[in-house]
Amino acid sequence: MTAGKLLNEAISSLRENGIDEPEANAQWLLSAVLKKNRAQIILNPETEVSPSQEIMFGEYIRQKKQGIPLAYILGTQDFIDITLKVDSRVLVPRPETEELAEYAAEFISSKFSGISINILDYGAGSGAIGFWLLKKFPNARLTAADKSAEALECAKENARQLRIYDRTLFANVETPNSLSGHYSVIVSNPPYIPSAVIPGLSPEVLSEPYMALDGGSDGLSVARLVLGAAGRLLVPGGGLFMELSGGDPLRLKHEASNDIWKEIRSVQDFSGQQRFFVAIKA
Ligand SMILES: C[S@@+](CC[C@H](N)C(=O)[O-])C[C@H]1O[C@@H](n2cnc3c(N)ncnc32)[C@H](O)[C@@H]1O
């Protein structure tokens, strides 16, 4: 069987099953099986696929037809310039979260350059934001906190692989009120989807952990906990960087106390949505 014929069959089959972006999904999966990049496969449709590779590709396509996210099938997700192991224990890190991590990194570079700092990643999941910051700032230490013990197990596997385990403390907590310490930066991508919206989400999103999605009745229940505790946990001049649903930073801004924060900002993501809540402690 050739790569081109196999791809065409897979694309038709994914399309018939209502899977979004059938071409890209089939190409990524075949590229993982053949260990070639997508362009090589597209440009060389006559490439021979062995029977064992064909079986593996068939299994990947079967999983994709069930709505399993590509990253779970492949077992990894790139986050800026690190690669994380991901599976059904954790949310698949999203591109907008890379932007949040980069804002936090700019803040650290401008305010705490070269200094040993403590960072808190609240709702760490796979560890994406916090681990990327640890790789970038060798003097930093991280507390990776999550309510899900399973997510923390996945985060530990990533920390070992990225060789930053000894700079990370793992905290299995339900609320930031259980944490103590002094942090220069708090990053958080809390669950922020209103509970009532969740049943209508795509099968891909619904195969991610419910706990990683559910932000309570108005989507802000965990974000409010983080904002409430951040004033106590941050050092003076420290910053809170939180990702929320489009428009929600403006809502949360009204709930932040002017006595604690010297600056509160809502920042747009690359698609122009008010997505990031940034607060700097007085
Ligand atoms: C949207 S995911 C973000 C995961 C990761 N930080 C990322 O950006 O890809 C939210 C994470 O918060 C965790 N979580 C949900 N409710 C929580 C709570 N009350 N306290 C701590 N963590 C919570 C979930 O288990 C999940 O790992």
The ligand as an SDF file (V2000), in Angstrom:
LIG
                    3D

 27 29  0  0  0  0  0  0  0  0999 V2000
   -7.5230   23.8100   32.2190 C   0  0  0  0  0  0  0  0  0  0  0  0
   -6.5320   22.6020   33.0240 S   0  0  0  0  0  0  0  0  0  0  0  0
   -4.9160   23.3310   32.8560 C   0  0  0  0  0  0  0  0  0  0  0  0
   -3.8010   22.3540   32.8320 C   0  0  0  0  0  0  0  0  0  0  0  0
   -2.4390   22.9780   32.4750 C   0  0  0  0  0  0  0  0  0  0  0  0
   -2.0740   24.0090   33.4210 N   0  0  0  0  0  0  0  0  0  0  0  0
   -2.4690   23.5740   31.0940 C   0  0  0  0  0  0  0  0  0  0  0  0
   -2.5080   24.7910   30.9760 O   0  0  0  0  0  0  0  0  0  0  0  0
   -2.4640   22.8130   30.1130 O   0  0  0  0  0  0  0  0  0  0  0  0
   -6.9800   22.9150   34.7080 C   0  0  0  0  0  0  0  0  0  0  0  0
   -6.2870   22.0610   35.7530 C   0  0  0  0  0  0  0  0  0  0  0  0
   -6.7660   22.4840   37.0480 O   0  0  0  0  0  0  0  0  0  0  0  0
   -7.0300   21.3610   37.8570 C   0  0  0  0  0  0  0  0  0  0  0  0
   -8.0610   21.7350   38.8350 N   0  0  0  0  0  0  0  0  0  0  0  0
   -9.3980   21.7830   38.6880 C   0  0  0  0  0  0  0  0  0  0  0  0
   -9.9930   22.2390   39.7990 N   0  0  0  0  0  0  0  0  0  0  0  0
   -8.9970   22.4870   40.6840 C   0  0  0  0  0  0  0  0  0  0  0  0
   -8.9650   22.9870   42.0240 C   0  0  0  0  0  0  0  0  0  0  0  0
  -10.0730   23.3250   42.6880 N   0  0  0  0  0  0  0  0  0  0  0  0
   -7.7660   23.0840   42.6380 N   0  0  0  0  0  0  0  0  0  0  0  0
   -6.6270   22.7360   41.9790 C   0  0  0  0  0  0  0  0  0  0  0  0
   -6.5840   22.2830   40.7150 N   0  0  0  0  0  0  0  0  0  0  0  0
   -7.7620   22.1690   40.0710 C   0  0  0  0  0  0  0  0  0  0  0  0
   -7.4480   20.2760   36.8920 C   0  0  0  0  0  0  0  0  0  0  0  0
   -7.2630   18.9930   37.4430 O   0  0  0  0  0  0  0  0  0  0  0  0
   -6.5650   20.5740   35.6710 C   0  0  0  0  0  0  0  0  0  0  0  0
   -5.3670   19.8480   35.7320 O   0  0  0  0  0  0  0  0  0  0  0  0
  1  2  1  0
  2  3  1  0
  2 10  1  0
  3  4  1  0
  4  5  1  0
  5  6  1  0
  5  7  1  0
  7  8  2  0
  7  9  1  0
 10 11  1  0
 11 12  1  0
 11 26  1  0
 12 13  1  0
 13 14  1  0
 13 24  1  0
 14 15  1  0
 14 23  1  0
 15 16  2  0
 16 17  1  0
 17 18  1  0
 17 23  2  0
 18 19  1  0
 18 20  2  0
 20 21  1  0
 21 22  2  0
 22 23  1  0
 24 25  1  0
 24 26  1  0
 26 27  1  0
M  CHG  2   2   1   9  -1
M  END
$$$$
